[in-house]
Amino acid sequence: MAYIAPIHRPNSVRHAIRLGLFPNEAECLVVAKTNRLEIWKLEDTGALAHTDTKYINGTISMLQRLRPRDAETDLLFVGTDRFQYFTVGWDSAKGALDTIEMFYDTNEKHMRDSQSQDKCIVDPTGRFIVVLLWEGVINVLRMHTVKSKRQNLHWMDQVRISELFIKCATFLHVETGHPKIAFLYQTRTDQPDCHLVSYRLTADDKNTELSRFEIRDQIDRMEIEDPGSALLIPVSKGEENQKRYLSRNATSARAQLGGLIVLGETRLLYYDDAAKKKVETALQEASIFVAWAEYDVSNYLVGDDYGNLWRLEILLDGVVVTGMEMRKIGIISRPSCLVLMGNSTLFVGSHYGDSQVFHVDIGEGKIELLQTLHNIAPILDLTVMDMGNREGEGQTSNEYSSGQARIVTGSGVHKDGSLRIVRSGVGLDDVGILDSMENVRSLFSLRSNSTTKTDTLLISLLTETRIFFFGPTGHIEEVDDFKGLILAEPTLLAQNLPNDRVLQATPSRVLLIDRESGIAVSTWRPAEGEITNISANDQWILLSVDGRVLISLQIGQDLVKFEQNDLGDSDQVACIHLPPQYPSIGVVGFWRSGSISIVDTKTLQSLHGERLRQKDDNASVPRDIALAQILPTDIAGPTLFVSMDDGFVITFNVSKQDFSLSGRKMIVLGMRHARLQLLPRPNDMFNIFSTSEIPSLIYGYEGRVVYSAVTSDDAICICPFDSEAFPECIVVATEKEVKISTIDTERRTHVNPLAMGETVRRIAYSRSERVFGLGCFQREVKDNEETIISSFKLVDEVIFKQRGKAIILDSSPRVEMVEAVIRAELLDSYGNRVERFIVGTSYLDDAQTVTTQDDKRGRILVLGIDSEREPYLITDRQLKGACRALAVMEDKIVAALAKTVIVYSYVEASTTTAELKKLASYRPATYPIDLAVEGNTIAVADLMKSMSLVEFTPAADGQPPKLTEVSRHYQSFWATALCHIDEDAWLESDAQGNLMVLRKNATGVTLDDKRRMEVTSEINLGEMVNKMRKVTVDASDNAIIVPKAFVGTVEGGVYLFGMISPRYRDLLMRFQEKLSNVIETTGTIEFSRYRSFRNEERESEGPFRFVDGELLERFLDLSEDEQDTVCEGLGPNAEAMRNLVEELKRMH
């Protein structure tokens, strides 16, 4: 049985609308994100604030605004991809939004789907609605005119029309009260053309009988010269003082307001249907327009496919249209929809990039970005980067919830293309900014009196120290002197000591200060040189002078030098740490040897040592140390953390008895060394805050050490700060400022965007080389000509900086596109395993291009990485088919070409030459779309015919190698991705958003039974899956779910797929069924209908042996009475189920 839960919910925006849902309030913005309706309200600042989310049991395909007669509020019309429709409006009796009406098509499907996507348009009065779902058919509804049913819709009729491929449809503005509709359509599929036709919607004066939409019912019909025209903009008739006038003489009539605009790629057409006059304007720059919003009657905002925002202005002489003008006013994400809110605020909803909020200055022709709503759709590819387990090369991954496993996605399209790092982490919320400050080196919190609360912050800068005092009411004051502390030098250490004393260390001295009098009771200075490293606890101080002399000072009534160890030229001290819980020992890190030693603070003799470098060419040095109790004492002893200057953090288990080290582990926390700061917790335990390029919080959870990302990427150093006005806070220093923040108590999913400016189509991750291999393509427009440039490049795993030069693929005479990128360990010419990237490509066919290589449709390229971490070409092989997917089977390369799957042997003759030799081939049913290899079995996802399993048999007994089909799924299934999950089980997705777990029927009775793969689980996710990545996790014996794969979708959703442990299967299935009957969602659509498998051939009654984790997590949102109702007859009580759901939720 299978389980799926969202790690990152889809945030692509395809539909958005402005309407008045709430009485006596300004209009709000409703945004559709796959299966959620989000309500946003406009703030005084111009930004949008998210106020509510409504869940829908369906994938939203249309949104529209309806206006009942004499109503104070609007109705929201929502349609799903399963032909289920409902309206949402304000229920005055409940004082909340509620579903007003719900209906769906129960008839058997017999018409062809509309090729131009589902469309829904509403007339300007908000009372007539036309839905286009099928080719050549429109569905017409209207608001009831009967007073008691004015909030209900009346189904008028379903009418056939002769226009099949409709590009765009709109209602026109009319004064007669009889709605008119216009269609922009294409007549031929083999050759682009464009026509405009308009009809009167109703045939009678009372608007109760529909027009038949026959040729005699047409009002206007014309051919549009620009075949690329795709948008219609209805133009209103203006204000009261802009009333149009009619001319009885048709020859002298002129086009006036009240017509419509046809937006083409190269020209604009304004047509006045009343005067039958046209005004045309040629565009100075061709473009593909995709969305528009009305600013006023003569100004419109238009977005194009290249991410430009244009101002379309109708040039007027009174109400007479004299021309049109288009001007660029800014750069935006490629829009799916544009919505103009109040105060000239423009919402840009995007599926291809981040959604944005702009302030529009129409007079100046400028826009200002106010807000960015991040979006990781569409996910074209994803990979898993495990920052832990760096000691070995095992394939076992850390759990996603640990924060060490990060999902890196290739998201967005063209200029909105980016890499997104999705990681479980802890949020850092800013309380306030203390001051703008640069060159902060360290932060220390102090108490100025005997209370337990902190009230003083010491900030060490490059050449001085500054002190801020915090009053109990939140008053903050910078002071020029404090308790005798030295402020003219940077501070290396400052802390409170018992007996009302304060310890301060600077490069020149160590001071023991009486807190009451502010007098230094003892001062210690080095005989020569400066103090470079220092650490202290309540009893001892351990420091180094110039890195060559190690000295211990005992803290008594005075500072007493207890022992000295002169290292001479043999080594130098790199870092020092005195653990607060173990005052008798210290930990010292050394530069030259790259080692650490646990020393006795009295004798400075080494108790235990550890060499940290495991390779001779590794010059990494320990830079910071922390030894603390992270896990409860009854589970484990203290843990030692050593931060290396190359970004690695090495951990050891420390024995409480003799302080010996064991259990070495290694993880990556950045490119440079991480600074480690202890954060006290109850029961003498600590968390550790690590600051580097990727700040992390290290803490204990369920018997293991967890590394969670922190949202403050710019943190340099921190210190705990628990004051009366700012309880349980921390102070964070960045490059430019010092701020006070709080740390979230629970993990959340955090997304870090990294703009690439081009489409990242494929990603492969090399852990040994610490780089990503990216297959990218960039679209450029020069002189009205569009060009595509495809490339392969390496970027660093932490800061994502490009390494070396990109390898540019062919662009002339044919464009070569990256189709697949994988990494592999292959044998070099010496028989050693080395890291290689393998790239599969295809050539775009151009009917006007004739070359001598027309039989070559793609290439396979094998790339190496040199000592400078720059990619270079080892070999390439021309192919007769496009290479759509690649995989590695031991030392062999498996390629999915057009209509063929081929296994190649790889023999490397030198570092720059190699040979790919064809060993065996297999021909699938139609077209291979994806590959997954397990052992000697190759799973082939077919474009139309689901999947098949093929076994590779090496050459033996004089027989050549061969590929033999051993099993197949005999159903039509438009596959998109494939993944091996467990033994004989495979996970497959299709273009309709279905997920299916298939199993090889090894126990079948007959040979035919064994050749048929059987379905063990299926569900409809509601989103098309683009990529799956298998993960192998060492789950505990009592785990409820065993993670098996990460799933990325077109809509920007990232999901965790897992298998349910046998003892929980029945419980979770019954729990899901009972929960689905209790939870009500907006639209009142049944959960079983939403999650049931559906394609062109069949539709099931509900999910089959598949548990939806998103539904289970909503159990926590129910009231206690509702939870008790769900758990009746289930077995475990409500508290037990709450704990179970919480545990499931913590997985992601």
N, C-alpha and C positions, 0 to 999 in steps of 0.2 A: 504493500500500500504506500501511496505517495503523499507528500506534503509540500506545499509551496506557500511562501510568505514574502511580502514585499520588504526589501531592504531600503529601497528608495522608490517612493511612489511616483508614477509617471507625472511629469509636469509640462508636457507639451501643450501648447494652447492652439487649438484649431478654431474655436468659436468663442466669441465674447459679445456681449450686448449691454447697452445702457437702458435702464428702465426704472420706473418708480414702483418699487415693491412695498415700501413702507409708508403708511399714512403720515402726513405732516413732516416728511423728511425729503431731503434732496434726492435726486435719482442716484442709484448705485450702479456698480458694474458687476455683472455676473460673468464669470469665466468658466468655461467647460474644460476640465482636464480628465479625459478618458471616462472614468466612472465617478467623477466628483464635480459638484457645482460649488464654486467658491464665490463668496459675496465680498466685494471690496467697496469701501466708501472713501470719498474724497475728503482729505484733510485740508485745513486752512493753508498749509504749506505748499499745497499742490500735489503732494504725494498721496498714494493710495494706501489704505490700511485694511488688512484682512480681518473681517469680523465674524465670518461663519463659513462652515463647510457642510454641504449636504451630500450624503453618499447615495449613489444610484446603483441598483442592480442591473446594470447595462452599460454599454459603451455609447456615449453621447455622440450623435451624428448631426444634430441640428438644434439651433436655438432661435427663438423668435419672440417678439414682443407683441402682445395683444392688448387691446383697450376696450373693455366692455362699455356699453353706453351708460353715461352718467356715473361712472365709477371713479372713486378717488385714487385708486391704485391700478397698476397694470397687472396683466397675467403673463407668466413666463411659459412659453410653449417649448417642450423638450421632446425630441425624438431620438430613439436609439437605433443601432444597426440591425436590430431584430424586429423592426417595424412595430415597436411599442411606443406609444405616445401618451403624454400626460401634461397637465397644466398645473402650475404652482402659483399660488396667490396668497394674499393676506386674509387670514381668518379672524374676523373681528371678535368672534365669540371666544376663541382660544387665545387671542392676542399674539399670534405667531404665524409664520408661514406654514402652509399646509398644502397637500395635494388636493386640488379641486376636482379633477376629473382624470380618469385613466382609461385608455382603450387601445386595442391592438388588433391586427389583422389575423383572423382565425382561419382564413381560407387557404387552400393549398396553393403554393406558389406555382404559377404557370407562365408568367411573363418574364421577359429578359430584363436583367438589372440595367439601370441607367449607366452608360459608360462614362458619363461626365460627373459621377458622384451624386449622392443624394442632395437635393436642394429644397429649400423651403423659403418662400417669400410671402410677405404680408403687405396689403395695400396701405397707403398713407393714413387711412382712418383707423387702422388697427383692427378691422372687423372681418376682412376676408383673408383667407390663407390658402395658398396653393402649394402642394407638395409634389415634387418630381422624384419618383422612385424607379419607374420602369420606362423603358424605351417606348416612345409614342403614346404615353398615358400620363395624364395629370389628375390629381385628386384635389378636390375643392371643398373647403370647409368654411363656415362663417360663424360668427358669434350669434347666439340666439337673440331674437328681438323680443320674445316674451319676457316680461319683467322678472318673473320668478326664476327664469333660466338664463339670465343675461351673462352669468359667468361660465356658462356651458357652451361647448362647441356643437354645431349642427353639421352633420355630414351631408353635403349637398349632392355630390355625384362623382363618378369616375368617368373621365371623358378621354376619348382617343384624339390624338393630334397627328398631323402628317409630318411634323418636324421630329426627327429621331435624335440626332446627336446635338443636344442643346448645350451651348457653351455658357450662356448666361440668360437669366430671366429677371424681369422687374415689372412692378406696377408703375404706371404713369400717374402724374398729378393731374386730376381732372376737376372741373367745376360743376359738372352736370350731376354728380352723385352716382354715376354708372362707372364702375371700375374698368380700366383698360390695362391689358397686360401685353408686354413685348418680349419676344424671344430672339436671341442671337444664336444662330445655329449653323451647322455645317451639313452640306448635302452629300458629300462624297467622303469615303474613308481613305481612298487611295491618293487623293489630291486635295490639299488644303484649299478651302474657300470659305466664304462667310456671307450670311444673309441675315437681314433683319425683317421681322414680321410682327405686326401688332393686331390684337383682337380686342373686341369688347367682351368682358368676362361673362356678363349675363345678357339674356335675350329680351327680357321684359323690363318694364319701367320700375317694378317693385324689387328688382334684383333677387327674384326667387327661382328663376329658371335659368340654367346655364346655357351659354352659347354652345353650338355643336362644333365649333372650331373647324369649319369647312372652308373651302376657298372663297365661297361667297360671303363668309363672315369676316374675312380679313379687312382691316381698316387700311393698313399700309403694308407694302412689301417692296424690299429693295435689296440689291446686292451691294455689299460693302467692298470697296476696292482693296482694303488692307485685309488679306486673309488671316493675319495674325491677331485680329481684333478679338478680345475675350471678355471685356467688361462693359457693362451698361450702367450709366449714372443718371437716374431720374432727376430732373431739375424742377424745383417748385416754382410757383408763379410769383413769388416775392411777397412783399408786405402790402398792406392795404393801399398805400400811396403808389404802388407799382402795378396797378391794374393794367392788364393788357388791353389793347384795342384791336378790333377786327376790321379788316378791309374787305369790302365786297368785291373789289377788283383783284382777282388772283394774281395778275401779272405784277401788280404794285405791292403785294403783300410782302412783309419781311419777317424773318424768324425772330420770335420773341421768347421771353422766359416761359417755362412750363413744358418744355420738350424733354429730350434726353440726349446724353453724350455717349458716343461709341468710342471707346479707347482702343486704338490699334497700336501696333508696334512702331509704325512709321508716320501715322497721321491721326488726327482727331476729327470726328464728325459730330456736329450738333444738328439735330433734326427737330423741327417744330411740327408736331403731328397735326396741329390745328391749322396752321398756315401752309402746311405741306412744303416748307422751305428748309434748305440745308445750308450749313456754313461749315466749310472744311478748312483745316489748318494742318500744314505739314510740320512734323517734328524736326527740330534741328539735330536731335540725337535720338537714335532708335533705342527702344527698350521694351521689356516685357513687363507689363503692369499686372499686378496680382491683387491689390486691395485698395480701397478708398474710404474716405470719411468726409462728410459735409462739414465745412467750417461755417459758411453762410451761403446765401442763395447764389453768389457769384464766385465763391472760392471753395476749392476742394483740395483735400490732402490725398495724395496718391503715392503708394509704395510700389516699387518694382522688384523684380527677381534678383537684382544685384545689390539690394540693400540701400537704395537711394530713396529719399523722401522728396516728392515734387509738390509744388504748388500749382494747381490748375486753376487759372483765372478766366472767367468768362468776361470778355470785353463788351461793355454795354453802352448804348446810347439811349438813356431812359430805360425802357424795358426791351429795346431792340438789341438783339445779339449781333455784334459786328465782327467778332472773332474770338479766338481762344489763345492762351499763352501758357506754356509750361516752363517752370523754373525749378532747379534743384535748390532745396533749402537745408539739406542735412543728410547725414548718414545714420541709418537705423539697421536693426536686424531685418533679415528677409521676413516680411510680415505675412501671417495667415489672415489677420484681420486688423483693422484700424477702428478705434472707437474714440470719438471726441467727447470728453467729459466737460464739466463746467470750468470756468477760469482758464480757458485755452489750454487745458491739459489733455494730452493725446496719449492713449494707451496703445502700444504696439504689441499685439499678441503674435507670438512666433512659434512655429513648429521646428524651424531650422536653426534657431539660436535663442539667446536670452530674450525674454519679453521685457519691454522697457516702458517707462513713463517719461514723457517730455512736456516741457512748457513751450508752446508755439507762439512766436511773435510774428504774426502774419504781415504786419506792416514792414518790419525790418527784413522779413524773409529769413528768420533764424529759428533754431530750436535749441533748447537747453535740456540736457539729461537730468532728470530728477531722481530716478529710481530704476534699479535693475532687478528683475525677478529671474533668478537663474533657472536654466533649463538644460538638461543633459540629453535631450532628444535631438535627432534620432541617434540611437546607439548603433553605430555601424560595426563596431568590434569591441571586444573587451578582453582583458587578461588579468590574471591574479598575480600580484606582487607580494610575496611573503617576506617581510622584513626580519623575521626571526629564523631560527634554525640555520644560521650561517656557518656553523661548525662542520656540518656534514653536507652531503649532496643528496640526501634522501628526498623522496617525493612527497612525504607527508607534510601537509600544510597546517598552519595554526587556524583555529576557528576564527571566523570573521569578527565575532564579538570581542575577541582579545585585542583588537586594534592593530595587531601585527600583520594581518592579511588585508591588503588593500586592493580594491578593484579599480583598475585604470581603464577608462572607456575612451574610444574615439568617437566624439560627439560633434554634432553640428555639420553644416554643409557650406562649402565655399568659404567666403570670408568669415563666416561665423563658426568655422571648424575649430575644434579645441580638444585638448585632453582634459578629462575630469577624473580626479582621484576621489573615489567614494570610500569612506573609512568610518568605522565605528569609533566614536570619540566623545570627549567631554567638552561641553561648551564653556567658554569664558565670557561672562557678561560684564561689560564696563559699567561701573557705578558713577565714575566721574574722572575728569582729567585734572591732575594736581598742577602740572605746569609743563610748558614746552621746554624741553631740556635735551641737549645732545651730549655725547661722550660720557654717558653714565657707565661706570665700571662695576659698581656693586651697590646693593641696598641692604640696610640693616634696620630692624625694628627694636626699640628700647622702651623701658618703663621709667618714667621720671619719678615715680613714687612707689609706695609699697603695695599698690593694688595689683590685681592679676591682669588688668587690661593694658594693652599697649597704647601709648599716646605720643611717641616720638619716632620720627622717621629720619634716618641718617642716609644721605645720598653721597656716595663717593664718585667724584668726577676725575678727569684726567690729571688735574693739578690741585684740586681743592676738595673740600667736603662741605656740603650744605645740610642744614637741619631744619625740619618742619615739625611744629608742635600742633597736635590735634586736640581741640577742646571736646568736652563730653557732648556738646550740642551740635558738633560738626564744624565748628569754627576752626580754620586752619591758618597758622601764622608761621612765617619763616623767621627764625631767630638768628642773631649774629653770634651769640655764644651760648654754650649750654654745658653746665656741670663740669667746666674745665676741660672739655674735649678740644683736641687740636683740629682746627678747621683749615689751616693753611696748607695742609698736605692731603693727598688722597688717603682714604682709610682702607686698610686691608682686612680688618676685623673689628667688630664692635658687638658686645653682648653684655647682658646683665649677669651678675654673679651673686651667690648668696651673701648675706651680711651687708646688704645695701651697698654693693660696690658695682662699678662698671669697668669693663675691660675694653681698651682701645689699642689697636696696633696700626702704625703707619710704617712706611719704608725705613724711617730713621729710629723708631723707638717703640716700646711697649709700655703702656701706662695702666696702673691700677688706681682708680679714682673713687673717692668716697662720694656717694650719690648725694648725701645731704649737704655737705660743705662745698662740693665741687673741687676739692683739693686732691692732687695726685699724691697718694700715700706711698707709691713706689713707682720707680721708672727703671726700665732696663734698656740699654743701648748696646748694639754690637760694637766690638772694639774697632772694626773696620768693615767697610762694605755696607750693603743695604739688605733689609729683610725682603725676601722675594716670595716666600710662601709661609703661611701660618694657619694653624687651626688650634682650637682650645675647647676644653670642657670645663666643668666646675673645679677641677683639681689640677689639671696640667695644661701646659702650652707646649706645642711642638712647632718649631719654626726652622727655616733654612736661611742662611746668609749667603747671598750671591750664588745660591744653588750648590755650593761646595761644602758648606758646614751645616750639619744637622745638630740642633740644640734643643734640649728639653728644659723647661722652666716649671718649677713647682709653685702653685698659687697657695700661699699661706697669708700671714700678716703682710708679708712682702713678696716680691717676685724673686725667687731663688733659682739661680742657674744650677741645675742638678747634674746634667751630663752633656758631653759634646762629642760628636763624631765627625772628624775631618775626612771628607771623601777624597780630597786632593784632585788629581786629574783622572782618577779611575772612573768617575761617573758624576752626574749632577742630579739634584733633586728637581723633579718636574711638578709634583703636587703632593700635598699632605692632607691627611684627614684624621681627626680624633673622634671616634664614635661617642655620642653622648651616653650610651648605655653601657659602655665598656671602657671606663676611664684608665685602665692600666695598659691599654695597647693603643698603638697608632698605626696607620697605613701610609706607606710612603711609595710614591711612583718615581722611577728614574728615567732620565733622558736617554743616555747612551745605550744601556742594555735593554730598554723597553720592557722593564720588569717592575713588579711591585713586591714589597716586603711588609709583613706584619711585624712590628717591632715592639719591644718592651719600653714603655715611656721612662722607666727608671734607668735602664742600662743602655738603651738604644741598640740592643742586640736583636738580630733578626730571629723571630720565632718560626716563621714560615715565609717562603718566597715562591714566586711564580713568574716564569718567563711568558710574556704575553704574545710575542711574535712567533708564529708557527711556520713562516716562510723566510728564507734567507734574504730575499729581496724586499722584505717588508720593513720599512723604517718607521712604522707607526710608534707613537709615544703616548703613554698615559698622561692625560691632562687634568682629570678631575676624578675624585673618589668619593663614594658614599657607602657607609656600612651601617645598616639599620635593620630593625625587626619589621619586615613588610607583612609577613604572614603571621597568624596567631601562634603563640609559643607552643601550644599543644600540637601543632601541625608541623612546624619547621623551626629551625634556628634562624639566626640573622643571615642576611644576604649581602654580599659585597658587590658593588657596581663600580666598574672602572670605565671611564669615558676615554676613548682613544682619539687622537687628533684627526683620524680619517673618517670619523663619523660612527664607528662601531662602538657598541657598549658591551663589555664582557662581564658576565655575572658568575659568581661562585656561591656555593653554599658554605657557610662558615660553622665549624664545630664550636659549641659553647664551652667545651671542656678544654681543648688545646688550641683552638682557633685555626685548625688545619682547614685547607681549602679543598673542595670537591665539586663535582657537578658543573663543570665549565660549560657555559652557553654563550652565544654570540648573536647579537641583533644589530640592525642598522637604524640609527635615529637621525641621520643627516649626512652632509658632506664634510662638515667640520665638527670639531669636538663639542659634545654636549656639556653644558654646565648643570650640575646636579645640586638641587636645593631640597633639604629635608623639610617636610611639612608635618608637624606633630598631629597625631590622632589619639583617641582615647585608648586606654589599656596599654600604654607604653609602646604603641605602634606608630609607624610613620608611613606617609606617602612621599614620593620623590617627584619633584617637578623638573623636567629636563628641558632646557632651552637650546634650540639649534634651529636649522631651517624648518624642521617639522617639530614644534614643541610637543611634548608628551607628558602625560601624568602616569606614573608607575605606582600601582597599588595592588593589594592582595584581594582576591575574590575567589571564593569557593575552592580554596586550597591551591591556587596557582597565582603567579605573578602576571598581572595584566598591564599592557602598554596601550594606553588610549590616547589618540590624537587630541590636541587642544586647539581650539579655533584661533588663538592668537598667534598667527604665523610670524609676527614681527617682534616677538618678545626677545630681549637680550638677557635680562636677569630678573629675578623675582625675590620677594621675601614674604613670609607670613605676616599678617597685620590684623590683629584682633582687638579693635578699639571699641569704646562705648558707642560712638557714632557710626562706626563701620564694623559691625561684628562679623567674625569669621571671614574676613576678606584677605586678599593678597594685594601687594603693590607690584605692578609690572612696569618695567622700563623698556622702552622701544628706542629706535634710532632717533626719534624726534620728541618724545614726550614720556612723562611718568603718569601712570593712571592707577586708580583703585578699581579692583575687579572682584567678582565672586566666581566661584567654580561650581558648575552644575553638580548635582548629587547623582545623576544617572547618565549613562551613555546615550548618545543619539547618533544618527547618521549625519556625517558632515561631508560636504562636497567642496573640493578645492579646484576652481577652474584655472586652466592655463591656455590662454589664447594662442592658436597656431596660425590663424589667418588663411588656412587652406583645409581642405577636407582630409581628415585622417581616416583612411578607409580600412587599414589593417594594422594590427599591433602584434608584436611578438616580444617576449621578455626573456633576456638572458641574465640569469642570476649570477653566474660566474663572472661575466664581463660587466655586470652592474649597469646595463644599458637596455633601452627599448629600441627595437627596430620598427620603424614606421613606414608604411606604404601610403603615400599621400598623392593628391593631385590638386592642382591649382587652376582656377579659371580666370582668364584675363580677357579684357575687351580693349582692342586697339583699332582705331579707325573703323568703328562699327563692325569689327570682325572678332568673333569669339575664338580663343585658342585654349587648349588644355595641355598642361605640362604635368607629367607624372614623375614621381621620384621616390627613392628609398633613402632614408636618413637614420642616423643613430642619435638618440638623446639620452642624457644622463638619467639615472633612476630616481634621483632626489630632486634636483633643481630643474631637470628637463631642459638643460642647455644642450644645443646641438653639438655633437662630437664629430669633428672632421667635416669634409665636404659631402654633400648629398650626391648620390648616384642618379643622374638624370636619365630617364628612359627616352626612347625614340619619340619624336614628335613630327617627323617629316620623312617620307611622304605620308605615312600613316601614323596616327596617334596610338601610342602604346600605353595601356592602362594597367596599374597594379591590381591584381585580382586576389592574390594570396601571399601572406608572409608568415613563415614559421621559423623557429630556431631549432637546431638539432646538434647533437654531439656525434660527429662523424670521424672516421679514421683519417689521419693525415698520411703523408708519404712515409713517415717513420713508424706507423702503426699506433700512434698515440691518439687518444680521443681529444678533439678540439672543438671549439664552439664555431658553428657556422649558421648563417642566415640563408634561407632558401626563399626565393621570390618567384611567384608565378604571374604571368602577364597575359594580356590579350591585345590584339590589334583592332581598333575601331575601323569598320569598313566604311569607305566613302565611294559612292558610285562614280564620282568624277575622277577618282584617283586610279591610275593604272600603273602597276609596278610589276617587276619580274618576280616578285615574291608573293603573289596572290595566294599561293598555296600555303604560306606560312601565316598562321593565325594566332601565334603566341610564343612565349619563351619560358624556359626555366633558368633562373640565374642562381648560382651558388656563390655566396659572398663570405669573405673572411674579415677578421678584425686584426689590424696590425698593432704594434706596440704602442702607437700613438692613439689607439682606440679610434682609428679611422677605417671605414669600410673599403674593401677593394674587391674587384671581380676575380674569382678563381676560374669559373667556366660558365658557359651558357649553352643551351640547346634549343634550337628552333623546333617548333611544334606545328603540326597540321591542324591543331584545334586549340581554342582558348583554354588556358589552364585556370580552372575555377577554384580548385581547392588542392591543398597539399597536406601530406602527413608523412611520418617517418615510422618505418617498421624495422627495428634493429638498425642495421647499417644501410638499409635500402630506402629509397624515396618513392612514395606513392603519390601519383598525380591524377586528379580528376580532370580530364579533358572533355571537350564537346563530344558526347556520345561514347566515351571510352574511359576506362580506368586502367592506368598502366603502372607497373612496378619497375623501377629502374635500379640498377646497381650503381654505386658511386665508388670510383677508384681515383684517388688523388696521386698524381705523379710527382708534383712539387707544390710549393705554396701558391703557385700561380697557374697551375694547369691541372685539369682533372677530366675524367670521362664519365658521362652518363650513358649507360647501356641498357636498352630495353630487355627485360627478362620475361614478363608475362603481361597479358592484357585481359580485360573483361568488358563486355558490352552491356550496360544496364538497359532498362526498358526505354527510357527516353533521354534524359540529360542529367548527369550527376551534378549535384549542387553542393554537397558537403561530404566530408570523410571523417571517420573516427576509427582508430586502430587500437585493438587490444590483443596482445600476443601476435599470433599469425592470422587473426581474423580482421577483415576490413569491412566496416559497415559503410554502405553507400546510400546516401540520401538522394532519391530521384526527384526531379522537378515535379512530375505528375503522379508517379506510381510508388509513393511512400519510400520504403527502404528494403535493402537486401543485404544479406551477410555472405561474404566471399572469403574463402580460405586460401591462403598462399601455401603452395607445396613446393619446396626447393627441388632443385635437380637431383635425381637419384636413379641409379640403375640404368644410366644411359638415357633417361627421360628428361626432357627440358622442364624448367620451372613452369608452373601453371597456376591460374586462378580458377577456383571452382565455387560456384554458388551453392551454398548449403542450406540457406533458409531465406524466406521472402515474406513480406507482408502483402497479401493479395487484396489491396484496396486502393482506390484512387485517393491520393493524399498529396496536396501540393506542398511538398516539404520545403522548409527554409533553413533548418539547423538540426544537428544530430549530435548525440553525446552518449558515451558509454557510462553507465552508472554502477552496475554491480553484476559480476559474473556474466550470466546470459541475458541481462536486462539492459535496455537502451531507451533513452529519452529522445523523442522526436517532436518537432513543432511544424506547423503549417501556416499558410498565408492567411487563413481565417482565424488565427489566434488560438488554435487548439493545441493542447499538449497531450502526448500519448506515451505511455510506458509500454514497450513491447518486449516480449521475452521469447527467446528461442525455445521451442517446445522439444526439449531433449528427451522427454519421457513419453513422447507420442507413440501410439501403438503401431501405426503403419509408417512407411517411409514418407508418404504424402503428408501425414500428420506432423512428422518431424520437420518437414520443409516449410510448414506454415508457422509464421510467428503469431503469437497470440497477444491480445491486448489485456494487460493486467490492471491498468489505470488510465483514465482519461478525464479531461476537464477542458473547458473553454476559458482561456485567460483573458480574452477580450482585447488583446494586443498581439500584434505580429512579432514573433521572436526573430531577432537577427543573428544572435550568437549565444552559444552555451559553452561554458568552460567547466570541465570536470575538476573536482577537488577531492583530495583524500585526507580525511581527518581522523585522528586517533580519538574516537569518542569513548566516553566512559561506559562501563557495563550497564549502568542504570539510565543511560541517555534515552530520552523520549524520541528524539529525531536524530538521525545520522545524516549530516550534510553530504550531498553528493555532487552538486553543481551550482554554478551561478548562471543566471539567465538574464540577458539584456534585450530590451524590446525597442521597437521603432518609436514608441511614445515616450521613451525616457525612463521606463521602469526597470529596476534591477531587483531580481527575485532570488531568494534562497530556495533551492529544491533539495529535498531530503527524503529518505525512506523512514517510515514509522517502525519503531521496534515492535515485534510481534505482540507483546503483552499489552500494548496501548492501542492496538488497531481498532478493536471493537469499541472501546471506550470513546475514542475520538470520533469515530464515524457516527455513533449514536448521539454524542454531544453536538456535532455539527448539525445533524438533522433536527434535534430539539431546539437548538439555537436559531436556526433559520426560520422556524415557525413563530418565534417570539420577537425577534428583531425586525422592526419595520423601517424601511428606507423610503426616502422621497420617491414618489411615483408608484409605490406599492407593487413593484414587480417582484415576482417570486424568485427566490435565490436559485432554485433548481432550474428555472428557465434560463437564468443568466449564465450559470456555470455549466450548462449541458453542452455536450459535444455537438457541433453543427458544421456541416459542409454541404456541398451540392448534392450529395447522395443520401445523407441521412441526418437525423437530428434525434439525440437521445432525450431522456426525460430528466436527466440531472447528472451531476458529476459521478463517475464510476470509480469507486475505491480511491478517491482523491480528496484530501482535506485542504480546505482553504484557510490558511493561517490568518488572513486579514479578517475573516468573519469571526474566528475564534477569539481574536484580540478584542473585538467589540463587546465581548462578555464583561470585560472590566468596566465598561461604560454604563452597564445596566444598574438599576437600583437593586438593593438587597432583596426586595420581594421578588423582583423579576429573576434574579439569579437563583433564588430558591425554587421558583417555578421551573426553570430550565433543568435544575438538578434533581427534580422529583423522578424517582425510578431509575436514575442514572447509576447509582451506587455511591460514589464519593459525594460528600456534601459540598455546599457552595464554597466554603473556605478552602477545601482541598482543590477544587477546580480553579479557584482564583490563583492559588500557588502554582498549579500546573500551567495555566495560561501565562502567568508572569515568567515562568521558566522558559516557555516557548518564545516569549517576546524578547527575553534577554539574549537569545541566540543571534539576534540581528540588531 
